[in-house]
Amino acid sequence: MNIIFVGRNPGSVKQLDLRHPAVICTALAIVLFIVGGAFSVGMSLGGRHGAVHPLDQLGGWSAELLSQQAQLEETRKALQEKVNAIAMRVGQMNASVIRLDALGKRLTQMANLDNGEFDFGSPPPQGGSEGGSDGQPAQIPSLTSMIDGLQSQLSSREQQLGVLENLILTRELNKQVYPAGRPVGEGWISSYFGQRADPFTGYTAFHRGIDFAAIEGTQVTAVGAGLVTWSGDRSGFGEMVEINHGNGLSTRYGHNEKLLVKSGEMVRKGQPIALMGSTGRSTGTHLHFEVLKNGAQVDPLRFIGEVR
């Protein structure tokens, strides 16, 4: 390829052969000069604008990565602390459930309830519709709130069951201390409470108890739990036992042959306390039984469950 230059003067024509080695070398030199200049200018401008060396940039990335790893470790520790706290709360709730189960079993037995209906050894039956759940997965804050609410409910139920247990125990205790039933398993009533002819004088007198006739040595039992306030000889009663049952009620057992308890001793309902005899002012083997309400004798028939 040739380039022809035509001058202003006639006949002034010049020709440049682009394939000539000198022309090619000159063109390459010009191109290299331009590229080199542009590179120098670029480096100069980059240096002026604070360009970062690749090694420095790699060090920055490493430092940022270490910082992110440290933040991730702190987040993991905080999450583990929350998990540990939740696990502790779940353990406390499990202990509460165990106490409630034990308390429920005791109440079932104390109240004579059906064990099949109130089975505290198995979870309660539950169910629902066949449709899918519209709820959302539990998050840690909402899960903590749920555990707090459940713990509050468990504490409330435990208190309620505790109150119920105390009421049942009080009821059972009242049953034990309240005088009820016959003081002897054998024998018959030979004299009732109220007016009668005195067996020694024949005059009308008020009999303040009930007499049970039976063979000598028949066991006399306490009709209710209580504290023995008298055990020994007493004028007119012979060998007598007196028991205080609380709530203003007490019972007396007179004319015994032998006493089996001592003053200050606690006795339970149905416990043998004496053997029937004929000591004191008596015409034969029998038990004189009295019930006192606030210090005054009342008709024992109201307590032994028999009619006249």
Secondary structure as UniProt FT lines:
FT   STRAND          2..6
FT   TURN            10..11
FT   STRAND          13..17
FT   TURN            18..19
FT   HELIX           21..48
FT   TURN            49..50
FT   HELIX           54..110
FT   TURN            111..112
FT   TURN            115..117
FT   TURN            120..121
FT   HELIX           140..177
FT   STRAND          188..191
FT   STRAND          194..197
FT   TURN            199..201
FT   STRAND          204..207
FT   STRAND          210..213
FT   TURN            216..217
FT   STRAND          219..221
FT   STRAND          226..234
FT   TURN            235..237
FT   STRAND          238..246
FT   TURN            247..248
FT   STRAND          249..259
FT   TURN            263..264
FT   STRAND          266..267
FT   TURN            269..270
FT   STRAND          272..277
FT   STRAND          286..293
FT   TURN            294..295
FT   STRAND          296..298
FT   HELIX           301..304
//
